[in-house]
Amino acid sequence: MKKDKEKRKILKVRPFNMANFSGGSGYLVFSVIYQAMAILPAMIIIWFTSLIKLPKLENSDKFDYDKAVKRYNIISIPLCIIIAIFGVIMACIGNYGTFEEYWIEIFIIGLVPAICLYFIVRFCHRQIIEHNAGIAPMIALSIFLTALALVGIMAFCGALIDPILTEMAD
């Protein structure tokens, strides 16, 4: 009898369907963690390859904006597409519900982190090129903003989208 009371207390501590992941997509938010493990190396590759020997204008200390942006796009767009594909695959694998029930959440978790990575790093890259911002602070800012975006996506899906889809599936 005492064990039943302890179980009820434990289950009441955790919110909505996260108590036992009975909704099917409770595990889906963990694919954001897998994406974080893919985004960090991709971010390092983007920064390392796009900042090596930034092209400068002839007879000037200013950077050639067009060449720098072109190099950034050549490097970052394919990497972000690969991360988006990886994210969708991991979201499909991490979900034991059906695709028909949770397709919106799968695409949000799969695509949004890669899109956020592209725009965050692009913003920081432009700050370096246009405003001669420091490279180390911009890299740190991009890591912080990307981590913040991942946490925001996980919170949005876990607190808003997942309960709605779980209720619709039931």
C-alpha positions as CSV (number, residue, x, y, z in Angstrom):
1,M,0.0,0.0,0.0
2,K,2.8,2.4,0.8
3,K,4.4,1.8,-2.6
4,D,1.2,3.0,-4.4
5,K,1.3,6.3,-2.5
6,E,4.9,6.8,-3.4
7,K,4.2,6.2,-7.0
8,R,1.4,8.8,-7.0
9,K,3.7,11.4,-5.4
10,I,6.4,10.8,-8.0
11,L,4.0,11.0,-10.9
12,K,2.4,14.2,-9.6
13,V,5.8,16.0,-9.5
14,R,6.3,15.8,-13.2
15,P,4.1,17.9,-15.5
16,F,1.6,16.8,-18.2
17,N,2.6,13.7,-20.1
18,M,6.2,13.8,-19.1
19,A,5.5,11.6,-16.0
20,N,5.7,8.5,-18.1
21,F,5.9,9.7,-21.7
22,S,2.5,8.1,-22.2
23,G,1.7,10.5,-25.0
24,G,4.2,9.1,-27.5
25,S,6.1,12.2,-28.3
26,G,7.5,12.9,-24.9
27,Y,10.8,11.5,-26.1
28,L,10.7,13.8,-29.1
29,V,12.2,16.7,-27.3
30,F,15.3,14.6,-26.7
31,S,16.1,14.9,-30.4
32,V,16.9,18.5,-29.7
33,I,19.8,17.3,-27.5
34,Y,21.0,15.2,-30.4
35,Q,20.8,18.2,-32.6
36,A,22.9,20.2,-30.2
37,M,25.6,17.6,-30.5
38,A,25.4,18.0,-34.3
39,I,25.2,21.8,-34.2
40,L,28.3,22.5,-32.2
41,P,30.7,20.8,-34.6
42,A,28.9,22.4,-37.6
43,M,29.2,25.8,-35.9
44,I,32.9,25.2,-35.4
45,I,33.3,24.3,-39.1
46,I,31.3,27.3,-40.2
47,W,33.3,29.7,-38.1
48,F,36.7,28.2,-38.9
49,T,36.2,28.0,-42.6
50,S,34.5,31.3,-43.1
51,L,36.9,33.3,-41.0
52,I,40.2,32.0,-42.3
53,K,41.8,34.8,-44.2
54,L,38.8,37.0,-44.6
55,P,39.0,38.7,-48.0
56,K,40.0,42.3,-47.8
57,L,39.5,45.1,-50.3
58,E,42.6,46.0,-52.2
59,N,44.7,48.7,-50.6
60,S,42.5,48.8,-47.5
61,D,42.0,47.3,-44.1
62,K,38.3,46.7,-44.7
63,F,36.8,43.4,-45.5
64,D,35.3,42.6,-48.9
65,Y,31.7,42.2,-47.8
66,D,30.5,40.4,-51.0
67,K,33.3,37.8,-51.1
68,A,33.0,37.1,-47.3
69,V,29.2,36.7,-47.5
70,K,29.5,34.4,-50.5
71,R,32.1,32.2,-48.7
72,Y,29.8,32.1,-45.6
73,N,26.8,31.0,-47.7
74,I,28.8,28.4,-49.6
75,I,29.9,26.8,-46.3
76,S,26.8,27.3,-44.1
77,I,23.9,26.5,-46.3
78,P,24.9,22.9,-47.0
79,L,25.8,22.3,-43.4
80,C,22.5,23.7,-42.2
81,I,20.6,21.5,-44.7
82,I,22.5,18.5,-43.5
83,I,21.7,19.4,-39.9
84,A,18.0,19.8,-40.8
85,I,17.9,16.4,-42.4
86,F,19.7,14.9,-39.4
87,G,17.2,16.7,-37.1
88,V,14.2,15.4,-38.9
89,I,15.6,11.8,-39.0
90,M,16.4,11.9,-35.3
91,A,13.0,13.4,-34.5
92,C,11.3,10.5,-36.4
93,I,13.5,7.9,-34.7
94,G,13.0,9.5,-31.3
95,N,9.2,9.5,-31.6
96,Y,7.4,6.3,-30.8
97,G,4.1,7.8,-31.8
98,T,3.0,7.9,-35.4
99,F,4.2,10.4,-37.9
100,E,0.6,11.4,-38.7
101,E,0.0,12.4,-35.1
102,Y,3.2,14.4,-34.5
103,W,4.3,15.6,-37.9
104,I,4.1,19.3,-36.9
105,E,6.3,18.8,-33.8
106,I,8.7,16.6,-35.8
107,F,9.3,19.3,-38.4
108,I,9.5,22.1,-35.8
109,I,12.2,20.1,-33.9
110,G,13.9,19.0,-37.0
111,L,14.1,22.2,-39.0
112,V,14.0,25.2,-36.7
113,P,17.4,24.6,-35.0
114,A,19.2,24.5,-38.3
115,I,17.4,27.6,-39.5
116,C,18.2,29.4,-36.2
117,L,21.9,28.3,-36.5
118,Y,22.1,29.8,-40.0
119,F,20.6,33.2,-39.1
120,I,22.4,33.5,-35.7
121,V,25.8,32.8,-37.2
122,R,25.0,35.0,-40.2
123,F,24.2,37.9,-37.9
124,C,27.4,37.4,-35.9
125,H,29.4,37.0,-39.2
126,R,28.0,40.3,-40.5
127,Q,28.9,42.1,-37.3
128,I,32.5,41.0,-37.8
129,I,32.6,42.0,-41.4
130,E,30.6,45.3,-41.3
131,H,31.4,46.6,-37.9
132,N,34.8,45.1,-37.2
133,A,33.4,43.3,-34.1
134,G,35.8,41.0,-32.2
135,I,35.8,37.4,-33.4
136,A,35.9,35.8,-30.0
137,P,32.9,37.7,-28.6
138,M,30.8,37.0,-31.7
139,I,31.6,33.3,-31.6
140,A,30.6,33.3,-27.9
141,L,27.4,35.2,-28.7
142,S,26.5,32.8,-31.5
143,I,27.1,29.8,-29.1
144,F,24.9,31.5,-26.4
145,L,22.1,32.4,-28.8
146,T,22.1,29.0,-30.4
147,A,21.9,27.3,-27.0
148,L,19.1,29.7,-26.1
149,A,17.3,28.9,-29.3
150,L,17.5,25.1,-28.6
151,V,16.2,25.6,-25.1
152,G,13.4,27.8,-26.4
153,I,12.4,25.2,-29.1
154,M,12.5,22.4,-26.5
155,A,10.3,24.5,-24.1
156,F,7.9,25.5,-26.9
157,C,7.4,22.0,-28.1
158,G,7.4,20.4,-24.6
159,A,5.0,22.9,-23.0
160,L,2.7,23.9,-25.8
161,I,2.8,21.7,-28.9
162,D,3.2,18.3,-27.3
163,P,0.2,18.5,-24.9
164,I,-2.0,19.8,-27.7
165,L,-1.0,17.0,-30.1
166,T,-1.2,14.4,-27.3
167,E,-4.7,15.5,-26.5
168,M,-5.7,15.3,-30.1
169,A,-4.2,11.8,-30.5
170,D,-6.1,10.6,-27.5
